[in-house]
């Protein structure tokens, strides 16, 4: 069961990503609701949280007629059935076909699916193809093999969809960054030595206590160029974001790749307001899979651009600071700066 502080915070925000994880029982009215229910918030002392509608009903409560909390289980089953269909189909199923197997209207199912995953069914299918293509390329498959293994019907469609995702050509991705130029430097900051590296698309590495060897390990065939005029301008913005992280840094371009779920987690991290924190469970829920708490932790660990994707804003359930790749002192200081 989710801890009560996290649950109450979700209710206060009317956070739809928590629907299905618990229900909110209002003892004075005798009803239970989704966390996202639009009704006026009850007093905290009149609220009890239940793991399921069945548990709430066993305590004598009845479902809210406004938010229909018992429909969440049906929605979740429909989304999982659609995901299975998308994953197993040779060609991406149409919205009408997915709606038919879930017994929803296409318009309603589109809303249900997007609320659960953060993506439309079509966007989810594209993300799945992209993920499979990246995996195949990273494992050393030739480009043509990767294209068809991932489910693309033609090479032209693959290049249209992936040219802005890889940040380099597919062949370069396979060959350790061959033909790609990455500018880099190590700079002194108030938090210690910081490695910054960027492709022409954006920052691809920001870390503390590392050097150029970390880049060579990831892109052994890339052309690594120290400094550069355009890079120096970008570097100035990056350093400013570290020295004053509360000022915001969404304008700084980044070049990162991950699975669809990892990228959803990174998006959720960037949406946390400066100075605030979220738990791993909240990040998993915001990324569309409330049960994938460990996977959310793994996505955090695979973040290549510290601060710009603010994984320092994630804490353990209960508020404990938790770990950080570059040490708790840096994590604590970043949060303190954001709260000033």
N, C-alpha and C positions, 0 to 999 in steps of 0.2 A: 504493500500500500504506500502511496506517495506520502511524504511527510506533510504535516498540516500547514506549516509556514508556506511551503511551495504551493500547496493547493489553494490556500486563501489568496496568495498573490495572483494566481491564475484566475481566480474568480473575480478579483478586483479589476483585472485587465480584460475580463471577458474573453479569455484566450481560447480560440477555437481549437488550437492544437492539442489541448488537454481533454477535449471531448472524447469520451470512451475510456479514459484512464481512471476516472472516478466520477461520482455524482455528489451533488451538494444537497444535503438534507436540511430543510428549514423546519425546525421543531415547532415553531409557533403556528405555522400554517398547515403542517402535516404533508408537505409535498417535497419532492426531490427534483433537482434540475441538472442540466448540463452546466459545466463551468462557464460556458459562454452565454448563458441565458440572459436575455435583454431586460428581464424584470428588474425592478429596483433591488439593490443589494440589501440583504437582511443584516441585522446587527451580528457581529462576530460571535457573541455569546449564544445566539440562537441557532448556530450552524453546527452540523455534524457531517463529517465526510464518510462516504461509503465506497467500497471498492467496485460495487456494481449496483444496478437497479434492483436485482433480486435481493441483495443484502438490505437495501433500503426498504423494500416492500416487506421483508421479514420483520422489520422494526416498526411496521405499521404506517409507513409513508406511502403516498400515491404519486404517480408521475405527473409532472407539470404539463398542462395542456398547451402551454405556449411554446416551449422549446422541445417537447417530445423526446425526452432523454433516452427512452428505450429504442428509438430508431437508430441510435448510433451503432449498435451491434450489427444491424442490417446493412448500414452504410459501409462499415468496415469489411464485412463479408463480401459486399459487392466490389469494393476497391481491390481486395485481394484476388478475387476471381478475375477481374479485368487485368491485373498485373500478370497473373499466370498466363492469361491468353496472349498478352503482348509479348511476354518472354518466350513463349513456345511457338508463336506464329512465324512463318517464313517472311511474310510481309506484314507491315503494321496494320492491325485491324482498324476499320473505320469506327467513328464514334457511334454510329447507328448500330453496328454489329456488337460493340461492347455493351451498349445500353440494352440490347435485346437479350443478351445472356444474363444480365443482372435484373431484368424486369423493371427498369427505370425508363423514363423518357430521356432522349438524348440530352436535352437542355438541363434537366435536373441532374443526370449522371455526370455531366461535365462539371457542374458546381460541386457535387459530392467528391469527385476524384481530385479536383484542384484543391479543395479544402483539406483533404487528407494528405496529399503529397506535395503541394505547392506548385504543381505543374498540371497542364492539361494532358489528356491521354496522348495526344499527338506529340507534345513536347517531351513527355516521358519516354515515348518510343524513340524519339530522336536522341535523347540523352543516353538511352540504353545502347543504341547503335554506336554512339561516340565512345562510350565506355568500353565496349567490346573492341572497337577499332584501336583505341589506345593500348588496351591490354595486349592485343595481338602484335602491334608494332613494338611494344616494349619487350615482348618475349622473343623478338627477332624474326617474326614472320616477314616475308617479302610484302611489298606494298599491295600488289595485286591480290595476294592471298588474304591479306588483312581486310581489304575492301569487301570481298565476298563473304568471308567468315563472319564479319560484323553484320551482314544483312543488307548491305547497299546493293541496289539493283544494277548500278553502273558506276564506273570510275568518276564520271563527271559529277554525279550527285554527291559522291564522297567528298570530292575536293570543294564543291560548293558549300557543304555543311561544315567541313573540318578546317578550312583554311584559316578561320578566325579562332579556332579552338586550340590548335596545337602551338600557335605562335611561331611555327617554322614548318618547312615542308615535311610531308610524311616520311620521305627517305631520310631526311636529317634526323627525325625522331628515332628511327630505327638505328641509325649509325652514330649514336652518341653525340648528336648535335652537329654533325658534319655540315659545313657550309653556313653555320649560324654564328653570328658575332654577338658576344656577350661582353658588355662593359662592366667593370668592377672596380672596387677600391675597398680598403679598410680604413676607417676613420675613427678618431678618438671622440667619444661622447662622454657626458657626465655619468653614463651607466657603464662605461668601459669601451673596449674596442669593438667596433661593429662592422661586419661585412655587408656590403650592399652590392648587388649585381642586377643588371637589367638587359633584356633583349630590346629590340626596337619597339616591342609591344608594351613593355612595362617591367616593373620590378619582379624578378624571378627568385631572388633570395635576399632575405634580411635576417641576420642572425648575430648573436653576440659571442665573442671568443673564438670565431672561426677565421680561416684564411682562404686563400685561393685554392688550396688542395681540395676543399669541399666541393668547389665548382668542377674541378677536373674529374673528380670521382663520378659526378652525375653526367657531365658532358665532356668525355675525354677527347672528342674530336672537334669540339667547338673552338672557334677562334676567340680566345680570352684577351681582351684589350683593357689595360689599366687606364682609367680616366676617360677623358673625351669631353669636348665642349658641351654638347647637348646633355650628356650624362651628368656633368657637374651641376647643371641647372636642376635636374631631377634630384640629384643627391642633396642639394640644399633643402628641397622640400621634404625629403625623407628625414633628414637630421632634425628639421624643425618639428616634424610630427613626433619624433622620439622625445625631444626636449620639452614639448608642450602637447602631449597627446590629447588633452581635452579640447584642443582647438579644432579637431576634426581633420580627417585625411582622406575622405572619400574621393577627392579629386585626383589623387595620385594613382596612375594606372598600374595594374599588376598583371603578371603573366604567370598564372598557376594552373595546374591541371590535376584533376582527381576523378574519382568515380562520381556518379550522379549524387549519391548520398553525401559524400565528402564535400562536394561543392555546395550542396544545400546547407550543410553544417557551417561552412565558411561564410555563406551568405547570412545565415542567422547570427553568426558572431559579429559581422559588420553592422548588423541592425541593432545591437545592444547600445543604448546611449552611453556616452562617456561617463565614467564614474560609477556605473551600475554593474551588477554581476548577474550571472545566471548559472544554474547547476547543469551538469551533464545531461540530466534527465530533461531539463527544459530545452536544451539545445536539440536533443534527439526528437522531442515533440515538435519543435519549430521546424525541423528538417523533414517532418512528415512520417516519422516512424518512432512513436513513443517508447517502444520496447527495445530499441537499438541503442541503449545507453553506452554499452561498451564500444560499439562502432563509432559513437559520437566522440568518445575519448580517443579512439584511434585517429579519427579525422583531426582532432585537435593536435595530436602528436605529429601528424604528417603536414602540418602547416609550415610552408617554406618561407613565409614572409611575416615574421613576428611584428607585432604592433599594428601593421597595416591590416592584417587579419587578426583582430585583438583577442587571441586565445588567453591572454592574461586576465580577461574578464570572466573566466569560468572558474567556479569554486565548487567545493564538495557540498553535497546535501547537508544542511545544517549550518552552512556559512563558513566552514573551515577553509582556509586559503587554498589548500591543495598544492600539488606539484606544479612545476614549470620547467621547461627544457633548459632555461638559462638561470635557474635558481630562484628561490622565493624572495630574495632581497630585491631583485630587479622587478619581479611581479608586484611586490608590495609597493615599490616606489612608483611604478607606472600607474597603479590605481590611485595612489595618494596624489599624484600630479593631476590626474583627471578630475579629482574631487575638489580641487582648489577653486 
